[in-house]
């Protein structure tokens, strides 16, 4: 069985945000960094995929490293960076624990609401320790989050079935929710894709256990993490603290000395 991460161009159609949204997010990242005295610097993009934020930051003068587990997504990131005239360092690795032989970063990014896939507390701690080892004191860690106001799912249902066109075929997409684990605080989602490319059909399924967070849960979590201070929560659009109606929002941490 394939994964959607094996098909970067299909991922773009199914899950990628629009270029306009990514440009707005990058503008907000740069504004936030400017407010902390950084106009150019070193950036780390975690679970970078095709690294759209990193490519824009690199074009704006940042030295960018991206880390992801998918070789196909990293290969696509390299091609797209080259086409955009941007220089990236791309590393295949595990975001739960990693070691990079690089100078400390000024900012780390975890975009596309992917952070909640790290569900075990020991893995969460390991992840934050790994990121902190690579940050300079005062560096910022920006994490993109889904509000998930519905909480942990309690029923099974299929939803969101649709067929989307591709340049050389189509992709049929549907999702399955399963009862989550209320004790562990995780939801359970499987996304299915039936991909038709040049007359060949590929079946892909990606299963995610997702930890359900609210801002209060995140405040408590940060209190348990060594080397980090919570800077706050804000809108990805304009850094406003009003995140109540946002479909996703940012948590911003600062690396302690």
C-alpha positions, 0 to 999 in steps of 0.5 A, a space after each residue: 500500500 502506498 502513502 500520499 507522501 510517495 506522490 508529491 504532486 498528488 499531495 499538492 492537490 489534496 493537502 497542500 495550502 495555496 501559494 497565497 496562504 503560504 506567502 502570507 504565513 512566510 510574511 508573518 514568520 518574517 514579521 515575527 522574527 523582525 520583532 525579535 531582532 532577526 531579519 536574516 538568519 538560519 531556519 529549520 523546517 521540520 516535517 518539511 515535505 516539499 519545503 514551500 515555506 523554506 523555499 520562500 525563506 531561502 529566496 529572502 536570504 535565510 539559510 534553510 535546512 529541511 528535515 523529513 522522513 519521505 525521500 519522495 517529498 525531499 526529492 521534490 523539494 530539491 527540484 522545486 528549490 532549484 527551479 526557484 533559484 533557492 538553496 536548501 539543505 535537505 535531510 532525511 530523518 526522524 523529527 522525534 530525535 535527530 542530530 544535525 551538524 550545523 550552526 544553531 538556528 534562529 527559528 524552527 518551523 513545524 507547519 501544516 498542523 502536523 505536530 499532533 502526530 507525535 502522540 507519546 509523551 516520551 516522544 514529545 519530550 524527545 522532539 523538543 529536546 532535539 529541536 532545542 539542541 539545534 537552537 540558539 538561545 532566544 531562537 523561536 519555535 513556531 508550531 502550526 496547530 489545528 484547534 480540533 474544537 470537537 475533541 476526541 472522536 467517539 464514532 466511526 464515519 466516512 466523510 469528504 469523498 471527492 475526485 480531484 483532477 490531476 494534469 495526467 489523471 485524477 485522485 479520488 479522496 475520502 476519509 475515515 474517522 474511527 473512535 479515538 482513545 479518550 484516555 490517551 487524548 488521541 483521535 484516529 483518522 485514515 485518509 484514502 487516495 485512489 490515484 490514477 496516473 497515466 492510466 495506472 491506478 495506485 491505492 494509498 492510505 495514511 493512518 494518523 493518531 492525532 493528539 487533541 490539544 487546546 491552548 490550555 493543554 499546550 500551556 501545561 505541556 510547555 511547563 514540563 519541557 526543559 529549555 523552552 518558554 511559551 511566547 504565546 499563541 497567535 493568528 498565522 494571518 497577522 500575528 493577532 492574539 485572537 485565534 478563536 475563529 481561526 481554522 489553524 493557529 500558531 504556538 510560539 516558543 522561545 529557546 531559553 539559555 
